[in-house]
């Protein structure tokens, strides 16, 4: 060995010895802190003797000391770490497991990536919690089981990871169909909303969204609509939803064109009515998640969910990067403090092995499967899959688990792979949302949580049959990647979307009339057929509803505020995607129509004013 190499080896050995001493000192400091004259229980008005023993992380032969502090030795005779030092321990384990190696800036680092926390080391557990001590309830974990396990794998590439870039599926926009040739359109419903929030992120940042990112149906379905005044909503026997049909002038289409609005509003289920949930979060902690505050937003999202769940629900967390680790086994939400502690200990580093993480998450969900309950893996990532099982093989894994009643929801963060996340969620019978802010996390994981979790109807398919004696040509706006063959409508082996509690799904069909059809023509304009299965059903049920042409509103002002607002949202999406059906865009007209709808029915739509603001931002860029 050369002299330079020997010196390097000696320096490395010294560095490891210093690190070991620092770790030992940190553990002792945590224990000393817990044994101080003023314990945590005393600080919150609880005597030390009344405190419950804390849970341990690993080890056996462990017993509580007088005063409630655990002591003992692991199977290797090493003192068991107290819960107080666990956040630092978690960060160290994850950072080392992901390979302390060379980071994108070229620096050699080992242990915790403190830059992810603003560049400062966490000296105490209070710093790890943002300076706030745990409450008495958070400190009481109830002794729930915790497992820390990290599988060995190769270190990240020496070159590090480049920032993720948005990638989208290439969709061919559908045009008008001659009703004499084919008078039907068949499609799966869609409850995803990611495309709308991605557009919002870009416009707020002062940039135009990529046309490929725009899926109009996800813009329409971002909004929740109550039953519009003056429009009859119809319930269908024991179906868990009601439908609305409304037709009127198309404010942005060709001269004389009209719109048919098909609305499906799912029954709302209270939290106490839904089935218990077994959720396993699969969190991407690869190097790409350190940028743009993505991992911090993931932590906020997970904390929001824990605060929104019922005490008898369970949450487990698997992390994946260059390695895969079980951060916490599925644990009842009543042990809130333990779950929050695990979430706040997340840190990032390494390349992305999504496939290994997905397998581990599904294994945990299967081990803790709740018969008759909600069993779901929730993927939180920027979608930067670059190692492991991909493509059709990954889809087959997800479909296999779907058939075993374990579904998949995808939460996207930051810039990344929109195309794959949408596809994974679709094949996993789950939904796909893009979280661009804390407000969006609150919307998806608090306000709309029951819709995100509780399915009220599955494999929901829609078939609209236009009357070719009345309609000359027509087109369904959006839903390009949800189209089905007509024969698939009655085929119960063909998968389709799930609709959750309280979801409102909208489809808009633009059409033109046959020559000579007058306003009082009594013939049917269209028949809408919906097939669905009960959440635990295997055979589909059929509901139908028709609308007569003479029920079409002659003037736009006579349509419902919901009709006008959805028309504005659809046109905004078509302008942003540079649709061939929006060749002469007028965003001012879009904004005015949305404002008119909001004024006509004030306070009825969450996020309506925000939409108007986004249109203004887009106007300013033209």
Buried (B, 14 or more C-beta within 10 A) or exposed (E): EEEEEEEEEEEEEEEEEEBEEEBEEBBEBBBEBBEEEEBBBBEBEBEBEEBBBBBBBBBEEBEBEEBBBBEBEBEEEEBBBBBBBBBBBBBBBBBBBBBBBBBBEEEEBBBBBBBBBEEEEBEBBBBBBEEEBBEBEBBBBEEBEBEBBBBEBEBBBEEBBEBBEBBBBEBEBBEBBEBEEEBBBBBBBBBBBBBBBBBBBBBBEEEBBBBBBBBBBBBBBBBBBEBBEEBEEEEBEEBBBBBBBBBBBBBBBEEEBBBBBBBBBBBBBEBEEBBBBBBBBBBBBBBBBBBBEBBBBBBBBBBBBBBBBEEEBBBBBBBBBBBBBBBBBBBBBBBBBBBBBBBBBBBBBBBBBBBBBBBBBBBBBBEBBBEEBBBBBBBBBBBBBBBBBEEEEBBEBBBEBBEEBBBBBBBBBBBBBBBBBBBBBBBBBBBBBBBBBEEBBBBBBBBBBBBBBBBBBBBBBBBBBBBBBBBBBBBBBBBBBBEBEEEBBBEBEBBBBBBBBBBBBBBBBBBBBBEEBEEEBEEBBBBBBBBBBBBEEEEBBBBEBBBBBEBBBEEBEEBBBBBBBBBBBBBBBBBBBBBEBBEEBBBEBBBBBBBBBBEBBEEBBBBBEEBBBBBEBBEEEE
